[in-house]
Amino acid sequence: MIDRLNNHVIMLPEPLPPGSVAAICPPPLVFLTSCLLCFAEEADYSTFGTDSLTRKKNTVLSAVLLRPDPNKKKPPVIISLPKDFRPVSSIIDVDILPETHRRVRLYKHGQEKPLGFYIRDGSSVRVTPQGLEKVPGIFISRLVPGGLAESTGLLAVNDEVLEVNGIEVAGKSLDQVTDMMIANSHNLIITVKPANQRNNIVRGGVASGSSGRSSDSGLESDEDDEDLVIEVGGEAEGVGRSASDHSVPSLSGSAFSANANGSLRGSSGSLNNANTSSATPSPDRAKERRSLEEEGTVITL
Amino acid sequence: MKRFKRHGHESQRDRLKHELFQFTKTVEHGFPHQPSALGYSPSLQLMAIGTRSGAIKLYPLIEPIPGDDKLLLINKAAGFLSKKNLFFPLIYFLILPPCLSPSLRSVPDDYVGRRNLEHVEALQENPVNSNQVVIGYGRGLMVVWDLERVICPQQLESMWWTEDGGSILSSHSDGSYCSWSLTGEDDGEEEEKSDIPYGNFPCKAITKIVQLPTAAGPPFLLFSGGMPRASYGDRHCVTVIHSKTQVAFDFTSRIIDFFVVTDEPSALVVLVEEELVVIDLQTEGWPVIETPYLVPLHSSAITCSHHVSAIPLKLWERIAAAGSLQNTHYSKKPWPITGGQNLAPDPPQRDLLLTGHEDGTVRFWDASGVCLSPLYKLSTAPVFHADADPNDNMSQSAEGEWPPFRKVGCFDPYSDDPRLGIQKIHLCKYSGYLTVAGTAGQVLMLELNDEAAEQTVEAKVMDLLQGQEGFRWKGHTQLDVREEPVMFPPGFQPFTVVQCQPPAVVTALALHSEWKLVAFGTSHGFGIFDYLQKNKVLIKCTLNPSDQLAMEGPLSRVKSIKKSLRQSFRRIRRSRVSLRKHHISNNTKVIQEANARLEAELAEMELAPVQRKIEARSSDDSFTGLVRTLYFADTFLSDSSHNTPSLWAGTNGGGVFAYILSVPPVERRADEPVTAQPAKEIQLMHRAPVVGIVALDGHGVPLPEPLETAHDLARSPEMHGSHHLLVVSEEQFKVFTLPKVSSKTKLKLTAVDGSRVRRVGVAWFVSSKAEDYSEVGLVFLTNQGDVQVLSLPHIKMQVRYPCIRREDVSGIASCVFTKQGQGFYLMSPSEFERFSVSARCLVEPRCLLEAPLHPVSPSQRRPQTEEASSEIQKSLEGDQT
């Protein structure tokens, strides 16, 4: 079984539907496995994924996408440059969360794909010193097909939302939680208690159960601070922030060294690279710039 | 060590916070929502109004007592209870047992042996012999306790003892009343007189009847109801008959109750559902006495409000003088309800609360003290061609009309034209300029004039679309401005009206009386107008072409709701039709199936969980271009050495636009044009609506209002050192440096606790301990109904108080803050709740009621709460003499 620690799922904006041929699409798009987070029986998937990532020196990767069924051979797919990859989601803080919980980070920033999920009110049963207690809770009620939430496979209908960016939602109304999520939508970190507890991460020998706060500085990420300031008639600039605020926070290193196997460690390096390279303008950012340029203004970020 | 130090510092800060901030709900202004009962104590000169929510409010004292309108108020019995240095009276309640079984002689067989005599309808006490109480039962039985019984043919509505205790008046459901004389112990009373005042045709019930003697001459007879059923069954009337004079006072809402201030009948006090009307019965013509409190704020629905603190005396007097000319039809008699003493000190300053109304009026209220009293009323409707003549609704009764109606009261919820509705108000207290903006994109500039003037209002159309293509306005048309000169009474007189095109509702308004500029914004853009030269200075379109809702105007949203409603109805109808078809086939099993399907469908509609979509905001969202806030500031926008006039505009989509204004010096101001150049645009990445913009001077203090320093009422802003810009969005507070707009500090609100900023204001908090210590803060109200204060310029959270229920959306939307840390919000359509976040600045009732010292009658006493009973006893004892 593969430990799923701080796995990043890397996706391109528009994955091709299974079975489609790359040549049909004019720009060389790449379909990478939509979910690195796999079940044990699909281990070959992730092995493949990480392999392809470790070979990052190849500027253009040309690879055959392997399907679980080897009989169905797919035509070759062109994989684009590694810098075009960026994280779309990850599981974080596995070391400090109880096994029954999952902290998922969705990287909405600079993506066309909608977050694509709905939440609802509900009730859940908690274990308290006095015994079982029924308490109100917030649950995921629907995933939009093709949305970011659905495509990562990390969130599911009826998962209970426990925290939004490190802040507990207990005692908050549905509208409050909605506003919190939308306010954090550029870098949304949701801690859920999955309805399906069968796919929980198993941590060999490590005592668990503490529901500590994330040590990942990602919870305080300030990526939204890049307000655009346009000097009309002059040059535009991003609102000055120190460089550290821009960089995507590094992964939780301790969790890695404690649990990750070699191949995963390798992939994490490449992921970090991908993260830092994401600071370069994404296609969406470029698009935004273009639309503003139409109004006769110049922006430099 | 460091930690220890910081801890000490924090506790000192906490102490300071206690001296600066304190949350109190102080006064309720306006007319109680849904009144249900009225009581009056002649000895205490005190009036009580009960409401359906269970509150009993006492006037002139305003401490509410929780209670229930099923309790009967006995007038003469009242006591007082001391509590927290405040004296407030406790009305003495008598609860009637539901089944009295009086030992009566000659009780008709129908009633004998029945312990339950139906519900008690009325109760009155004999004024000379308090051992006699008359009780009226729902089925028409009247019982004089210890005395006699009276049977009437018609259902009883009310009864009244005459002053000498010699006879009883009874009123009935058929619009009649009877007078019964009580003479000694003989076998019953003679029906002396029976009359149907508006007779001949069937009449409605007389719900209450009162007869009061005068020192010389015939008595006053007053009754409510009794109108001819067919022709005037819908009128709400109280009729007063005195000698040959008879008037049917015609109210616009249902009559709850009335009483007369006695000795000599001097004033009739009528509580109707939406207002309290007091009629002077001693002055010829029975004019109305103006109410000093309990004013129906909602005589036309309130659409916005604006508070101006510390009005200069001169302006105050001019407004009050203009207002007094509007109130000539009121009686000169003083307010007749005079109980208690007001111990509150005179208000330290004169404050104005301006309310905008649906019918295009702006009302000016004296908000300095506990009583919110009307000062002046401005109507903007005469500027426009309206469908109806405003003089129409105050139609005087035709000569010889029967019943002799006279319209009284000012509650008039019907607006002739919703486009007249007022949306934004801005008053400059130094110059007397007022700008008022409304629903159909109209922006009026008004100037205070002590004389009446006939003038033409100049109309300027400003096209905010600026050639934006693909736009369809489906909303209302713009108002037609009268081209001919209009006669305006003394007061605020309009001289220019700017009409936005498309005529969408004005969403932001700012006035700079020193530069003589007005800025306004709608969902399409914003503009600046020079009201001295009457020139357009700037038009900026903020409309996003992909914003379909804004592109189509306000009606499309209504349409989509209609559409979805229609679809749901269709779905239901379809299932019903299928149901009926199956019914014809007469197959029970099929019907059951169809029923089950219908049920399931209904259940699905009902049980479908409330869910919320989680989606990042995008630039394509609806109404991103809607202008939420406009702000004039003299600050550093181009470089750090030269301050310039500037205009800042914030949009719904998180955009901030800054323009440098070149305003010519005063001597050339009338000739040279004012120009505006775009300087900066900020797009907040979180794209939340910008609800407030404030420039902070070199000391971190918000810039003063225009003309404030010129009038020596504020110290000049610090122009050395760098200025900062505070941008308040619904989700975050951000401070930027000026002139190079770079982010300095910020405070996230929504991301942390899920609440959003709804209303925001700057306030000065003076310490309750030391008058010379004050701090400036940013007060805001969230969608959760919490009032919070941030320090400036460091934007640190200071205090947070729950203020309004979060479900009370209209209450939250109506909130305004004062410069001293007080606030007002509509707790009902007719009442403002006043609150204070300041520990020093409170406007709250402080009053004393001296209750008499002797009781009415020991037999009527009922035990009260332990500590109060002795006090009450004393007071009751006092009432006897």
Contacts between the chains, C-beta under 8 A, distances in Angstrom:
chain1	res1	chain2	res2	distance
A	108	B	616	5.2
A	114	B	615	5.6
A	114	B	616	7.5
A	115	B	614	5.4
A	115	B	615	5.5
A	115	B	616	6.0
A	116	B	614	8.0
A	116	B	615	7.4
A	117	B	613	8.0
A	117	B	614	5.3
A	118	B	611	4.4
A	118	B	612	6.4
A	118	B	613	5.4
A	118	B	614	6.7
A	119	B	611	6.4
A	119	B	612	5.6
A	119	B	614	6.2
A	120	B	609	4.3
A	120	B	610	6.4
A	120	B	611	4.3
A	120	B	612	7.6
A	121	B	609	6.9
A	121	B	610	6.4
A	122	B	609	7.6
A	141	B	609	6.0
A	141	B	611	4.4
A	142	B	611	6.5
A	149	B	614	7.9
A	165	B	751	6.5
A	167	B	752	6.2
A	167	B	753	7.3
A	172	B	753	7.6
A	172	B	754	5.4
A	173	B	754	7.6
A	173	B	806	7.5
A	174	B	610	6.7
A	174	B	612	5.8
A	175	B	612	6.9
A	175	B	754	7.5
A	175	B	783	7.8
A	176	B	753	7.2
A	176	B	754	3.0
A	176	B	755	6.5
A	176	B	784	7.0
A	177	B	612	7.9
A	177	B	754	5.9
A	178	B	612	4.0
A	178	B	613	8.0
A	178	B	614	6.6
A	178	B	754	7.7
A	179	B	731	7.7
A	179	B	750	5.0
A	179	B	754	4.8
A	179	B	755	7.3
A	179	B	756	5.9
A	180	B	750	6.3
A	180	B	751	6.2
A	180	B	752	7.6
A	180	B	753	7.4
A	180	B	754	4.1
A	181	B	614	4.8
A	182	B	614	6.5
A	182	B	615	7.1
A	182	B	616	6.9
A	182	B	617	6.6
A	182	B	750	7.7
A	183	B	686	6.5
A	183	B	688	7.4
A	183	B	731	5.0
A	183	B	748	7.2
A	183	B	750	3.9
A	183	B	751	4.1
A	183	B	754	7.9
A	184	B	751	5.0
A	185	B	614	7.2
A	185	B	615	7.2
A	185	B	616	3.7
A	185	B	617	7.3
A	186	B	616	6.7
A	186	B	685	7.1
A	186	B	686	7.5
A	188	B	614	7.9
A	223	B	685	8.0
A	224	B	685	4.5
A	224	B	686	5.0
A	225	B	685	6.8
A	225	B	743	6.0
A	225	B	746	7.4
A	226	B	685	5.5
A	227	B	682	5.7
A	227	B	683	6.2
A	227	B	684	5.2
A	227	B	685	5.3
A	227	B	734	7.8
A	227	B	743	6.5
A	228	B	681	7.6
A	228	B	682	6.9
A	228	B	683	4.1
A	228	B	685	7.4
A	229	B	680	6.4
A	229	B	681	7.3
A	229	B	682	5.2
A	229	B	683	8.0
A	229	B	741	4.8
A	229	B	742	7.5
A	230	B	680	6.8
A	230	B	681	4.0
A	230	B	682	7.6
A	230	B	683	7.5
A	231	B	679	7.8
A	231	B	680	6.4
A	232	B	677	8.0
A	232	B	678	4.0
A	232	B	679	6.0
A	232	B	680	6.5
A	232	B	681	6.2
A	233	B	678	7.2
A	239	B	682	7.9
A	239	B	736	7.4
A	239	B	741	7.0
A	239	B	742	5.3
A	239	B	743	4.3
A	240	B	742	4.1
A	240	B	743	6.9
A	241	B	743	6.5
A	288	B	619	7.8
A	291	B	619	8.0
A	297	B	681	7.3
